[in-house]
């Protein structure tokens, strides 16, 4: 896993912990809003990059999950792999 993907997972973890542990506070509310916004943006990216994921070979569900989690980072990795 690439360093940018690890950093993103850490950010998701921190936002999730803030949303759960600080539920009623402004920090918790904004953390949840940011996570929801990221989910919407990444869902759009899944639609945009679905054809790329389908053509990449391997596990389509795994590619779709990776695009949902990492967005353009994973799409760029798929493009580089296709170039050879």
N, C-alpha and C positions, 0 to 999 in steps of 0.2 A: 504494500500500500504506500502510495506516495506521501511525502510530508504535507502537502496542502490538504490532502484528504484527511489525514490524521488531525490536523489543525481544525478542520471543519467539524469533525466528530467531537472534538473537545469543546468547541463553541456550542454545538447542539446540546452536549451534556450540561454545560454551565447554564445555558438558557433553560433547559428542562428542570434542573435543580432549583434555579431561582423561581421558576413558575410554580413548582410544587411546594417548596419550603417557605416561600414568601408570598403565598397565595393572595392575600387580601391587600398587600402593600402595592404602592406604585411600581416598585421593581418587579414584583411577581406578575402584575397585570401587563406591563410592557414586555416582559420576557415572553409571556404567552402570546401576545400580539405579534411579536417578531417571529416566533416559531410558526404561527399560523400563516403569516405573510410568506415566509420561506416555503412552507408547504404548498401554497397556491402557486408561487413562482416556479417551483420545481415540478409541480404537476403539469404546468404549461410546457416546461422544457421536455418532459416525457413525451408529450404530444408532438412537439417540434422535432425531436430527435428519434422518434420511434422507428422511422425507416432506416436510419443509420444503425440503430441497435439490432434491427431485424437482419440487416445485411452483414453484420459483424461476425456472424457465426457464433458458436458456443451457445450458452444458455440465455435465451431471450429474457426470461423472468429475472435473471441475475443482472443483465444489462439494464433492464428497466428499473430495477431497484437501485442500482448504482447511479443511474441518471437522476432518479428521484432524490437520492441523498446528496449527490455531488454535482449534479447539473453539468455545466459546460466543461468542468474538469474531466469528467468521465467521457463526455462526447469527444473532447480533443484527444484523449487516449485512444478511443476507437478510430478516429480519423488517422492518427499516426500509425496504428497497427495495420490499417488498410493500405496505407502507402507502402508499407513493407520496410 
